[in-house]
Amino acid sequence: FFVHLRYMSSFGNKKLELFDMGAGASEPTADENIQLASRMNDQELIDAGKSTMHQTDQAIERSKQVVAQTIEQGTQTAATLKGQTEQMGRIVNDLDTIHFSIKKASQLVKEIGRQVATDKCIMLFLFLVVCGVVAIIIVKIVNPHNKSIGDIPGLAPPASTSRRLLRFTGS
């Protein structure tokens, strides 16, 4: 507590105080500490030195505890950060998978759209063919002797009005 350390600076002959116990407003100044120390006997100085060393040892122990706590918190933070980094890696992989899936789905939707358009075109042509066949059938039924339209394959020729029944006699 009555320790007064001074360090000679290489900047001119100025003294630089590194550590001065008692330089506070309510505590004695360095000069007062020196005067007080000069009035003490050897045993009192030894006791004061031991007291200061004890206080310093306690401060060092507290500092060691703070350092240990800081290291523990740093270790926990590093472990948490590692876990979060791994989690972010998994999230990035999941996002890549989702992006790939969306891209594939878009391609499938385009392909299905083309197939639907093709199917509609085919259905339109089939409808036109069916309409044409129906129109030809109607024209043949309405006017069976119209020679401008040829016979439709697979359609029986118009029935004649004079039909005969054939009888088969077996031997």
PASEBA-1860 file (N, C-alpha, C; in nm, 3 decimals):
! residues 171
1> FFVHLRYM> 0.081/-0.119/0.000/0.000/0.000/0.000/0.084/0.124/0.000 ~ 0.204/0.118/0.046/0.293/0.234/0.036/0.399/0.211/-0.070 ~ 0.354/0.158/-0.180/0.449/0.127/-0.286/0.448/0.242/-0.384 ~ 0.563/0.280/-0.421/0.575/0.390/-0.516/0.678/0.350/-0.619 ~ 0.632/0.311/-0.737/0.723/0.268/-0.842/0.738/0.378/-0.944 ~ 0.858/0.397/-0.985/0.883/0.498/-1.088/0.970/0.435/-1.195 ~ 0.951/0.483/-1.316/1.026/0.430/-1.427/1.090/0.548/-1.498 ~ 1.216/0.537/-1.527/1.284/0.644/-1.597/1.255/0.628/-1.746
9> SSFGNKKL> 1.201/0.729/-1.804/1.168/0.725/-1.945/1.289/0.767/-2.027 ~ 1.296/0.716/-2.146/1.405/0.755/-2.234/1.375/0.886/-2.305 ~ 1.262/0.946/-2.277/1.223/1.073/-2.337/1.273/1.187/-2.248 ~ 1.391/1.229/-2.267/1.448/1.335/-2.183/1.480/1.274/-2.048 ~ 1.480/1.349/-1.944/1.501/1.296/-1.809/1.372/1.302/-1.731 ~ 1.258/1.282/-1.796/1.129/1.286/-1.728/1.102/1.152/-1.663 ~ 1.041/1.155/-1.549/1.003/1.032/-1.479/0.859/1.000/-1.515 ~ 0.834/0.873/-1.545/0.701/0.828/-1.579/0.654/0.735/-1.468
17> ELFDMGAG> 0.544/0.772/-1.404/0.493/0.690/-1.295/0.411/0.576/-1.352 ~ 0.449/0.455/-1.316/0.375/0.338/-1.363/0.267/0.298/-1.265 ~ 0.299/0.300/-1.138/0.207/0.251/-1.038/0.228/0.333/-0.914 ~ 0.125/0.396/-0.865/0.140/0.480/-0.748/0.020/0.458/-0.659 ~ 0.035/0.380/-0.555/-0.074/0.359/-0.460/-0.088/0.484/-0.377 ~ -0.208/0.530/-0.359/-0.230/0.647/-0.274/-0.233/0.775/-0.354 ~ -0.247/0.768/-0.485/-0.252/0.890/-0.564/-0.395/0.936/-0.582 ~ -0.493/0.870/-0.517/-0.633/0.908/-0.528/-0.662/1.035/-0.450
25> ASEPTADE> -0.782/1.090/-0.464/-0.818/1.216/-0.401/-0.825/1.205/-0.250 ~ -0.877/1.092/-0.197/-0.894/1.078/-0.053/-0.775/1.011/0.013 ~ -0.684/0.956/-0.066/-0.569/0.887/-0.011/-0.448/0.980/-0.014 ~ -0.349/0.951/0.066/-0.231/1.037/0.070/-0.158/1.035/-0.062 ~ -0.090/1.142/-0.094/-0.014/1.150/-0.219/0.115/1.073/-0.205 ~ 0.190/1.062/-0.315/0.314/0.985/-0.316/0.416/1.043/-0.219 ~ 0.427/1.176/-0.214/0.523/1.237/-0.123/0.484/1.210/0.022 ~ 0.354/1.216/0.051/0.308/1.187/0.187/0.335/1.042/0.223
33> NIQLASRM> 0.320/0.949/0.124/0.350/0.807/0.148/0.498/0.789/0.181 ~ 0.583/0.860/0.109/0.727/0.849/0.134/0.761/0.900/0.274 ~ 0.699/1.012/0.312/0.724/1.066/0.445/0.671/0.972/0.553 ~ 0.553/0.912/0.526/0.495/0.820/0.622/0.583/0.696/0.635 ~ 0.636/0.646/0.521/0.722/0.529/0.523/0.852/0.558/0.596 ~ 0.902/0.681/0.586/1.028/0.713/0.654/1.009/0.719/0.805 ~ 0.888/0.743/0.853/0.860/0.747/0.997/0.837/0.608/1.055 ~ 0.815/0.505/0.970/0.785/0.370/1.018/0.914/0.297/1.051
41> NDQELIDA> 0.903/0.205/1.146/1.020/0.123/1.175/1.023/0.005/1.078 ~ 1.124/-0.077/1.088/1.144/-0.186/0.992/1.030/-0.286/0.996 ~ 0.982/-0.322/1.116/0.875/-0.422/1.128/0.747/-0.370/1.064 ~ 0.716/-0.243/1.084/0.595/-0.186/1.025/0.606/-0.185/0.872 ~ 0.726/-0.153/0.820/0.746/-0.155/0.675/0.730/-0.297/0.620 ~ 0.783/-0.396/0.693/0.770/-0.535/0.650/0.624/-0.577/0.651 ~ 0.551/-0.538/0.758/0.408/-0.570/0.765/0.331/-0.503/0.653 ~ 0.363/-0.377/0.625/0.296/-0.305/0.517/0.326/-0.371/0.382
49> GKSTMHQT> 0.452/-0.413/0.364/0.489/-0.482/0.241/0.416/-0.615/0.226 ~ 0.408/-0.691/0.339/0.335/-0.819/0.336/0.187/-0.796/0.306 ~ 0.132/-0.691/0.363/-0.010/-0.659/0.339/-0.031/-0.626/0.191 ~ 0.060/-0.548/0.136/0.049/-0.512/-0.005/0.065/-0.636/-0.093 ~ 0.158/-0.724/-0.057/0.177/-0.847/-0.134/0.053/-0.936/-0.124 ~ -0.007/-0.940/-0.003/-0.130/-1.019/0.014/-0.242/-0.963/-0.073 ~ -0.256/-0.831/-0.073/-0.359/-0.768/-0.157/-0.330/-0.794/-0.305 ~ -0.204/-0.789/-0.342/-0.166/-0.815/-0.480/-0.196/-0.959/-0.517
57> DQAIERSK> -0.165/-1.052/-0.427/-0.195/-1.193/-0.452/-0.345/-1.216/-0.470 ~ -0.425/-1.149/-0.387/-0.571/-1.161/-0.401/-0.617/-1.104/-0.535 ~ -0.559/-0.991/-0.574/-0.595/-0.931/-0.703/-0.556/-1.024/-0.817 ~ -0.440/-1.089/-0.804/-0.396/-1.184/-0.907/-0.491/-1.302/-0.912 ~ -0.534/-1.355/-0.797/-0.628/-1.467/-0.794/-0.760/-1.428/-0.859 ~ -0.807/-1.306/-0.826/-0.931/-1.259/-0.889/-0.912/-1.248/-1.040 ~ -0.795/-1.200/-1.082/-0.767/-1.189/-1.226/-0.763/-1.327/-1.290 ~ -0.703/-1.426/-1.220/-0.700/-1.562/-1.272/-0.841/-1.617/-1.288
65> QVVAQTIE> -0.928/-1.588/-1.190/-1.066/-1.635/-1.198/-1.137/-1.570/-1.317 ~ -1.113/-1.440/-1.335/-1.174/-1.370/-1.449/-1.124/-1.430/-1.580 ~ -0.993/-1.457/-1.586/-0.937/-1.518/-1.708/-0.997/-1.657/-1.730 ~ -1.010/-1.737/-1.624/-1.069/-1.871/-1.637/-1.213/-1.862/-1.685 ~ -1.290/-1.768/-1.627/-1.428/-1.750/-1.671/-1.434/-1.705/-1.817 ~ -1.342/-1.615/-1.853/-1.338/-1.567/-1.991/-1.304/-1.680/-2.086 ~ -1.208/-1.764/-2.049/-1.172/-1.879/-2.133/-1.291/-1.974/-2.145 ~ -1.361/-1.999/-2.033/-1.478/-2.088/-2.037/-1.586/-2.031/-2.127
73> QGTQTAAT> -1.613/-1.901/-2.112/-1.714/-1.838/-2.198/-1.670/-1.841/-2.344 ~ -1.539/-1.820/-2.366/-1.488/-1.826/-2.503/-1.504/-1.965/-2.563 ~ -1.479/-2.068/-2.482/-1.495/-2.206/-2.527/-1.641/-2.235/-2.559 ~ -1.731/-2.190/-2.471/-1.874/-2.210/-2.496/-1.917/-2.135/-2.622 ~ -1.868/-2.014/-2.636/-1.903/-1.934/-2.754/-1.851/-2.001/-2.881 ~ -1.728/-2.054/-2.875/-1.671/-2.122/-2.992/-1.753/-2.246/-3.027 ~ -1.795/-2.321/-2.924/-1.876/-2.442/-2.950/-2.011/-2.403/-3.010 ~ -2.071/-2.299/-2.955/-2.199/-2.251/-3.008/-2.182/-2.204/-3.151
81> LKGQTEQM> -2.075/-2.130/-3.176/-2.049/-2.078/-3.311/-2.024/-2.192/-3.409 ~ -1.954/-2.296/-3.365/-1.930/-2.411/-3.451/-2.063/-2.479/-3.486 ~ -2.148/-2.497/-3.384/-2.280/-2.557/-3.409/-2.363/-2.474/-3.505 ~ -2.359/-2.343/-3.486/-2.436/-2.255/-3.575/-2.379/-2.256/-3.716 ~ -2.246/-2.267/-3.727/-2.183/-2.275/-3.860/-2.227/-2.402/-3.931 ~ -2.229/-2.514/-3.857/-2.274/-2.640/-3.917/-2.421/-2.630/-3.956 ~ -2.501/-2.566/-3.871/-2.643/-2.549/-3.901/-2.660/-2.463/-4.027 ~ -2.581/-2.357/-4.038/-2.588/-2.272/-4.158/-2.548/-2.352/-4.282
89> GRIVNDLD> -2.449/-2.440/-4.268/-2.410/-2.525/-4.380/-2.524/-2.615/-4.423 ~ -2.594/-2.674/-4.325/-2.710/-2.759/-4.358/-2.820/-2.677/-4.424 ~ -2.841/-2.556/-4.375/-2.945/-2.469/-4.433/-2.910/-2.435/-4.577 ~ -2.782/-2.405/-4.603/-2.739/-2.374/-4.740/-2.761/-2.496/-4.830 ~ -2.727/-2.616/-4.780/-2.750/-2.737/-4.858/-2.898/-2.757/-4.886 ~ -2.982/-2.734/-4.784/-3.127/-2.747/-4.803/-3.177/-2.646/-4.906 ~ -3.125/-2.523/-4.899/-3.166/-2.421/-4.996/-3.124/-2.460/-5.138 ~ -3.004/-2.518/-5.151/-2.961/-2.565/-5.283/-3.053/-2.674/-5.334
97> TIHFSIKK> -3.091/-2.766/-5.244/-3.182/-2.874/-5.282/-3.318/-2.817/-5.324 ~ -3.367/-2.721/-5.248/-3.496/-2.658/-5.280/-3.487/-2.586/-5.414 ~ -3.377/-2.514/-5.436/-3.359/-2.442/-5.563/-3.358/-2.541/-5.679 ~ -3.286/-2.653/-5.663/-3.281/-2.754/-5.767/-3.421/-2.811/-5.792 ~ -3.495/-2.838/-5.684/-3.631/-2.893/-5.698/-3.723/-2.795/-5.769 ~ -3.710/-2.668/-5.736/-3.794/-2.566/-5.802/-3.759/-2.558/-5.950 ~ -3.631/-2.566/-5.982/-3.588/-2.562/-6.122/-3.645/-2.682/-6.198 ~ -3.636/-2.802/-6.137/-3.692/-2.922/-6.201/-3.844/-2.910/-6.217
105> ASQLVKEI> -3.911/-2.857/-6.115/-4.057/-2.841/-6.122/-4.094/-2.744/-6.234 ~ -4.016/-2.638/-6.249/-4.043/-2.542/-6.358/-4.029/-2.610/-6.493 ~ -3.926/-2.692/-6.508/-3.909/-2.764/-6.634/-4.025/-2.859/-6.659 ~ -4.071/-2.928/-6.554/-4.184/-3.019/-6.569/-4.311/-2.944/-6.607 ~ -4.332/-2.828/-6.545/-4.452/-2.749/-6.577/-4.448/-2.705/-6.723 ~ -4.330/-2.664/-6.771/-4.317/-2.624/-6.912/-4.345/-2.743/-7.003 ~ -4.290/-2.859/-6.967/-4.311/-2.979/-7.049/-4.458/-3.019/-7.050 ~ -4.522/-3.014/-6.934/-4.665/-3.047/-6.926/-4.746/-2.947/-7.008
113> GRQVATDK> -4.708/-2.820/-7.002/-4.777/-2.718/-7.081/-4.766/-2.746/-7.231 ~ -4.647/-2.787/-7.276/-4.630/-2.823/-7.418/-4.715/-2.945/-7.453 ~ -4.717/-3.045/-7.361/-4.798/-3.164/-7.387/-4.946/-3.129/-7.394 ~ -4.989/-3.040/-7.304/-5.131/-3.000/-7.306/-5.163/-2.928/-7.436 ~ -5.072/-2.839/-7.481/-5.095/-2.767/-7.606/-5.100/-2.866/-7.723 ~ -5.009/-2.962/-7.723/-5.007/-3.065/-7.829/-5.136/-3.146/-7.824 ~ -5.178/-3.185/-7.705/-5.303/-3.262/-7.691/-5.422/-3.182/-7.741 ~ -5.425/-3.053/-7.715/-5.537/-2.970/-7.761/-5.537/-2.959/-7.913
121> CIMLFLFL> -5.418/-2.948/-7.971/-5.409/-2.942/-8.117/-5.459/-3.074/-8.178 ~ -5.416/-3.185/-8.121/-5.459/-3.316/-8.171/-5.610/-3.329/-8.156 ~ -5.664/-3.288/-8.042/-5.808/-3.297/-8.021/-5.883/-3.207/-8.121 ~ -5.828/-3.090/-8.153/-5.891/-3.001/-8.250/-5.895/-3.068/-8.388 ~ -5.782/-3.127/-8.428/-5.780/-3.195/-8.558/-5.874/-3.314/-8.559 ~ -5.879/-3.391/-8.449/-5.974/-3.502/-8.441/-6.118/-3.452/-8.450 ~ -6.147/-3.342/-8.382/-6.281/-3.284/-8.387/-6.316/-3.243/-8.531 ~ -6.218/-3.182/-8.599/-6.243/-3.141/-8.738/-6.267/-3.263/-8.828
129> VVCGVVAI> -6.188/-3.370/-8.806/-6.207/-3.492/-8.885/-6.345/-3.551/-8.856 ~ -6.382/-3.558/-8.728/-6.514/-3.612/-8.691/-6.624/-3.526/-8.752 ~ -6.609/-3.395/-8.743/-6.711/-3.306/-8.803/-6.721/-3.329/-8.954 ~ -6.606/-3.347/-9.020/-6.606/-3.373/-9.165/-6.675/-3.503/-9.197 ~ -6.643/-3.609/-9.121/-6.706/-3.739/-9.144/-6.856/-3.730/-9.120 ~ -6.897/-3.663/-9.012/-7.040/-3.647/-8.982/-7.108/-3.569/-9.095 ~ -7.040/-3.465/-9.143/-7.098/-3.385/-9.252/-7.115/-3.470/-9.377 ~ -7.016/-3.551/-9.408/-7.026/-3.638/-9.526/-7.137/-3.740/-9.509
137> IIVKIVNP> -7.148/-3.797/-9.389/-7.254/-3.895/-9.363/-7.392/-3.828/-9.378 ~ -7.406/-3.710/-9.324/-7.535/-3.640/-9.334/-7.568/-3.610/-9.480 ~ -7.470/-3.566/-9.556/-7.495/-3.536/-9.697/-7.533/-3.664/-9.772 ~ -7.468/-3.776/-9.744/-7.500/-3.903/-9.810/-7.639/-3.952/-9.773 ~ -7.677/-3.928/-9.646/-7.812/-3.972/-9.605/-7.918/-3.884/-9.667 ~ -7.894/-3.756/-9.669/-7.993/-3.663/-9.724/-8.003/-3.680/-9.876 ~ -7.895/-3.692/-9.942/-7.896/-3.706/-10.088/-7.809/-3.827/-10.124 ~ -7.866/-3.948/-10.122/-7.786/-4.068/-10.142/-7.731/-4.083/-10.285
145> HNKSIGDI> -7.785/-4.017/-10.380/-7.741/-4.034/-10.518/-7.644/-3.926/-10.560 ~ -7.596/-3.847/-10.469/-7.499/-3.741/-10.501/-7.367/-3.808/-10.534 ~ -7.324/-3.795/-10.660/-7.205/-3.863/-10.706/-7.079/-3.778/-10.685 ~ -7.099/-3.653/-10.644/-6.980/-3.569/-10.621/-6.905/-3.612/-10.496 ~ -6.972/-3.689/-10.408/-6.908/-3.743/-10.288/-6.899/-3.892/-10.307 ~ -6.781/-3.944/-10.306/-6.763/-4.087/-10.326/-6.812/-4.166/-10.205 ~ -6.819/-4.297/-10.226/-6.861/-4.382/-10.115/-6.758/-4.377/-10.004 ~ -6.808/-4.380/-9.885/-6.720/-4.376/-9.768/-6.682/-4.518/-9.735
153> PGLAPPAS> -6.552/-4.545/-9.726/-6.513/-4.683/-9.693/-6.566/-4.722/-9.556 ~ -6.617/-4.841/-9.546/-6.671/-4.891/-9.421/-6.816/-4.854/-9.401 ~ -6.872/-4.769/-9.488/-7.013/-4.730/-9.478/-7.087/-4.803/-9.589 ~ -7.194/-4.870/-9.554/-7.270/-4.946/-9.653/-7.333/-4.851/-9.754 ~ -7.343/-4.896/-9.874/-7.410/-4.810/-9.974/-7.556/-4.792/-9.935 ~ -7.616/-4.691/-9.985/-7.756/-4.667/-9.949/-7.844/-4.789/-9.985 ~ -7.936/-4.813/-9.898/-8.023/-4.929/-9.917/-8.121/-4.899/-10.029 ~ -8.146/-5.002/-10.112/-8.243/-4.983/-10.220/-8.383/-5.006/-10.165
161> TSRRLLRF> -8.477/-4.953/-10.231/-8.614/-4.963/-10.185/-8.674/-5.100/-10.217 ~ -8.619/-5.168/-10.312/-8.672/-5.299/-10.347/-8.580/-5.407/-10.292 ~ -8.597/-5.440/-10.175/-8.515/-5.542/-10.110/-8.582/-5.677/-10.122 ~ -8.498/-5.772/-10.133/-8.550/-5.907/-10.136/-8.485/-5.986/-10.025 ~ -8.562/-6.070/-9.973/-8.508/-6.158/-9.871/-8.462/-6.286/-9.939 ~ -8.348/-6.329/-9.905/-8.296/-6.451/-9.962/-8.317/-6.563/-9.864 ~ -8.350/-6.671/-9.919/-8.374/-6.785/-9.834/-8.268/-6.889/-9.867 ~ -8.215/-6.944/-9.766/-8.112/-7.043/-9.787/-8.174/-7.179/-9.758
169> TGS> -8.162/-7.262/-9.851/-8.213/-7.397/-9.831/-8.094/-7.489/-9.825 ~ -8.088/-7.561/-9.724/-7.975/-7.651/-9.707/-8.005/-7.788/-9.766 ~ -7.908/-7.862/-9.808/-7.930/-7.989/-9.871/-7.937/-8.102/-9.775
END
